[in-house]
Amino acid sequence: MSPRPVLQDSSMAEFVLTLSCDDRPGIVAAVTTELARIGANIVESNQFWDRQTNRFFMRIAFAAPASINRDEVERTLKSPVERFSMKTALVSNARTPKIIIMVSKFDHALLHLLYQIRVGWLNAEVVAVVSNHEDNQKTAELEGIPFHYWPVTKANKADQEEKLLVLVRDTEADLVVLARYMQVLSDKLSTRLFGKAINIHHSFLPSFKGAKPYHQAYERGVKLIGATAHYVTPDLDEGPIVEQETERVTHAMTAEDFVATGRDIESRVLARAVKLHLESRVMLNGHRTLVFAK
């Protein structure tokens, strides 16, 4: 599924630069001076100094003359990158980010992502929907998205995960989104996809494990329910957190009300997390994330 076209100034090329390095004076000046030298105009700038680790993090969105391409920007920034031993990532907004959505039976998070792309709030192209069930095949087909039905068993799990890695490579996907995909990824796959796969789960873990977590929450008289979107790691549901939300519930609500509320929250949180990631607004800082929201 391709996003709606976004009107841009054809005379300008837009980029997002993220960087991290040990903090010391002159970092911002060095980067912005080089950008100014190629006629770039800074559109948005965010920065953070982690005092505990003395690491400096920065995100700069800028517009440059259309004649400037990505390679030229990288050459321009080579001097400050080497001088400060920066870890950098440069993204051109001319390219629409590509995502693979993985889903099992529940389709609320999948449908919300597709809707937000359709209305233009989320700038992404869904290059594939992967599922261990056939329930969402028709949805994918109606959207014109290739659907891959890959049932998972103990015997074929490794082979199916290898097929996913091949799919990521062949489609040049920037992100794998687990939209209520009810399979635990292996440590090997989680490691290979680190920083490039986001999962959504109810915030009751580890208190309410197993089936029907919202019903368990109802039985325990929970007053707040919520959801957490996080990067996938070998530590199940303990990856760096990207986005969260909670909502109050009351004794007057039924277990089905809890489920409906929870599904709404999960859909919103996952979509926001995907948007933040694709806009290069999330930076990893050890087990934590920095989120440079607007």
C-alpha positions, 0 to 999 in steps of 0.5 A: 500500500502506497501513501498519498502523495505529499506536495513538496518544494521541488527546488529543495531537497529535505533530509534528516540527520541524527548523530551521537558522540561523546559530548564536548564543545563545538559539536553543534557549531561544526555540523551547522557550519558545514550545512550552511556551506552547502546552502542548507536551511535548518527546519527543526533541531533537537538535542540532548546531553546524557550527563550519566554517560556524557553522550550527546544526541542530536536530530536535525531536519534541514532543506538543501538546494535540490541539486544537493544529493545524499552523497554530497551531504555526507561528504560535506559532513565528513570532517565533523563526523571524523573530528568528533567520532560521531555515529550518524544516520542520514535520511532523505525525505524523497524516499518513502519509508517501507514497512512489513506488517506482521499480524496473526488473527486480531486485525485492529492494529493492522487496520489502523496503520493502513488507515493512517497511511491512506489519509496521509498522517503516516508516510509509509509504504506497506510492502508486505503483510506476513501472517501465521494465519490466513484471516487477514489475507483479504484485507491485504489483497483489497489494499493491493499488498502482497500477503505471505501466509507462513504458518509457524511450527517448532519444526519450521520456525527457523526456516520461516524466520529466514524467509522473513529476513530474505523478504526484508532484504528483497523489499528493502524494508526499513521497519518490521511492525509486529501488529499483534503477531502472536509468535515469539521471535527467536533470539537470532531473529530479534538480534538481526532485527534490533532497532528495525522491529517494533512490537505492541503489547498490553502494559499488564506484562508481566502481571497478566501473562497468557490468554485473555489479559484484559479479562484477567485485568477485569477480574483483578479490578484494575483501574488503569489499562494501557499499551506499550510499543517497544523495539524487539530484543531477545528479552521478551517484551523488555526492549527499549520503549518507544511509546506508551499510553494508559486509560482509566477504567472503572468497575462499571465496565465489563470485561468486553469494555476492557478489551475494546478500550485496550484494542483502541489504545494498542492501535494508537500507540503502535501507529505513533511509535511507527511514525516516530521511528520512520521520522527518525525521531527515536534514538537508542541510548543503551536500554532506553530511547530518546524520543524527539517528538514535535 
